[in-house]
Amino acid sequence: MMSDRTVDMPRAWVTGAGKGIGRALALALAEKGWTVAVSARTESDLATLVSAAGPGRLAAYPLDITDEAAVQDAASRIEADLGALDVVVLCAGTHKPVTAKNFDTQAFRTLVETNLMGTVHCLGAIMPRFIARGRGRIAVVASMVGYCGLPTAAAYGATKAGLINMCEALKPELERQGVTLQLVAPGFVDTPLTRLNDFPMPFMVSAETAARAIAKGLESRRFEIAFPRRMEVAMKILRMLPYRAFFAVTRRMVS
């Protein structure tokens, strides 16, 4: 509980805050004076994050977003402790490469349960609250990999494409209810997950740069928060190519 925080500053909840983009964003929002609840599966990561932010800046709520009941409970506890949330940023996710030769159905299931259904669980807990109040802002972190199918990303890309499609579908409905929905589409960001990749990652940005881009986007009215710009342009051109040209490019990515 953070009773010493000023009540007029935005109250936010960031999932996936233990590492990477979520961690950097939580610190950036706390630095701006926001009241921030942070969630992640690993309690030691949250403890390190809270310590890095300094006393009273962050409130930790350990959570596995694949557990729907636990998500509902966390949302209730956060609002009981901190007050009604203004902003929720759903960053939690994971990545495992999946190829045709080593097609791993369990890896696929893990990514769907975490990246897609985990986000769905969070939306199921938050949207009714925001709709009832007629206000609130939700940002869903997808990926530019969701724009089109890329080698080794059959599972990861499918989950991120699902998030993009879902947000596009929900946007007009939530808007009518007074709720802002935003889609975050990062390119390659330097995180513990991307450091495991064994392929070139163009236009890589730091987690801190990503956090600044998201924080700035949260203050805007635009639906899509995509960065870096050069990667966004390249990926959107790629997805518009006819398949003959598209596959001519993606074949080069197969090792």
N, C-alpha and C positions, 0 to 999 in steps of 0.2 A: 504494500500500500504506500502511496506517495502523497500524503495529506499536505505536505509543504509546497506542492506545486500550485501555481496560479490556475484558477479555474477558467480563465478566459482564453488560455492557449489550447490549440487543438489536442484532442486525445486520440492516439493512434494505437493500432495493434499490428505488429509485423510478425508474420510467421516465417519459418526458415531463417531465423535470426542468428543461429549459432555460428554460421560461417558465410563467407562470400558476400554476395550482394545484400542479403538480408541484414547481415551484421553491420556492414558499412552504412546502410540506409538508417538503421536504428540509431547509430551513433550520430549521423548527420542530422536527423530529426531532433534528437535530444539536445544537440548543440544549438539548434534554432529555438530551443525553449519548449518544445512539445512535451507532453506527457506521453510516454511510450511504453506499452506492454510488449514484451518480446517472448516468442515461443520457439522452441526447437526440441528435438527428441533428446539430445545429449545435455544433461544438466550441467556438466563441467564446462561445456561451451558457453552456456548462459551465464554461469558464474564468472567466467573470464570476461565476458562482454559487459556485465553489470559493473565489474571492477574497473574496466577500462573507461567506462563512461563517467565514473565518479559517483559519490553518494547521492542517492535520491533521484537520479536522472532516469533510470529504467526500472521496470518491475518485471520479474521473470515468472513465466508460467510454462513449465515443461509440458510438452504435448507431442503426441504422435497423431498426425492428422488423418491417418488411415483408420483411426478409431472414432467413429461418428459420435458416439455418446460422450467420449472425452472432449471432443471439439465443442459440443453443446455446453458441457459443463464449464469448459475454459471460458467461453464467451460470457456465460452468466457470472462467473467469478470475477472476470476482468471488469465488467461493468458495475458489479457490486462494489469493487474496491476503488475504481478510478472514476466512475461516472459513465454516462452515455458516450460511446465512441463516436468520433467524427469521421475517422479515416481508418480503413483496414487495407493493408498491403499484403497480398498472399504470395509470398516468395518461396515457400517450401517446395522442394522438388529434388529429384536425383537423376542420375544418368548412368546407363550401362550400354556400351556398344552392342548392337545386334546385327549380324551379317547373315547372308543367305547360307553360307557354308556352315556357320556355327549359330543356327537359328535356335534361340533359347526361349522357350515358351514361359519359363518361370521368370526370367528377366523381364519379358514383356509384361507379365502380370504385375510384377513389382512396380514397374514404372507407371502402369495404368492405375494401380491402387494408390500410389503416392502422388504423382503429378496431376492426374485427372480427377480420380475420385476423392483424393485428399482435398483438393481445391473445392470440389463439389460439396463436401462435408462442411467446409468453412462457409461457403456461400449459403448453404442451408441454415446455418446458425445466425448469419449476419443479415441476410436480405430481409427476413421478416421484421427484424428490429428496425432497420432503416426505413422500410416501407411504412411501418406503423407510425414512424415519426415524420415521414415525408421529407427526409433529408439524410445525408451521409454520402461518403465517397468510398468506393471500392476500387482498388487497383489489382489486377491479376497479372502476375509475371509469367509470360509465355516465353517465346524465343523466336528469332528469325528463322530458325530451323523449321518452324512450323509453317513457313510460307510455301515450301516445296520439299519434295522427298530427296534426301541426300544419302549417299552410301554410308553405312554403319549406324545411321540414325533412324532405322525403321521403327523402333519402339519409341525412342525419345521424341522423334519428330511427330509421330502419330499422336502422342499425348499433347504436345504443344499445339499441333494443328487443331486438335479437339478443343483446347482452351480458346483458341482464336475464334473458331466457329461459334462456340457457346457464348462468348462475350458479344460477338456481332449480333446474335439472336436476342440476347437479353437487354442490350443497350437501349433500344427504343422503348421497351416496356418499363424499365427502371427509370428512364428519363421522365416518363409520364407520371411516375410516382414521386418525383422529386429527388431521386437517388442518382448520383453520378457514377458511371462505370467506366473505368479506363483499362486499356490493354497495354502492358509493358512488353516490348519486344527487343530484348538486348541482342547484340551480335556476340562476338567472343569476348568474354570478360575473364580476367585473370583471377581464378578461384581454385580451391583444392580440387574440384571436379575437372576443370579444363586442363589442369596440370597433368592429368592422367592421359590426355589425348596424345596420340602418336602421329598426328598429321598437321600440316600447316594451318595456322589460324590467323587469317589476315585481319588487319585493323583492330587488333587486340587492345582493350582498354582496361584500366585498373578497376577494382571494385569500388574505390572511392570516386572515380570518374562516373561510373555507373550510378552510384548513389546520388551524386549531384544532379545528374540528368533526371532521375526519377523524382527527386525532391522538387526540382523546378517544374516538372510536368504535373505534379500534384497541385500546384498553384495555378494551373491553366485549365481551360475548358476543353482541350483537345482530347479525342478518344484514344489515339495511338501515341504512345511514348516510345519511340524507336531510336536506337543509337548503336554505334556511331553512324553518322549520316552516310559516309562512303559505303559502309557495309549494307545499310538499308537500301541504297540505290542499286547496288550490285545484285542483291537478293531479289528485289522486285523486278528488275530487268530479267533475271534468270527465270522467274516463275511465269513471265509473259511470253517467253520464247515458245515457238512450236516444238513439239516433242522431239523432232529430229535434231534440232539445234540444242535443245535442253539436254538430251542424253549424250550428245557429242561432248558437252562440258562435263557432265557428271561421270562419264566413263573414265575420265582422266583422274578422278578422285579415288578410283578403285586400285588398291595396291596389289 
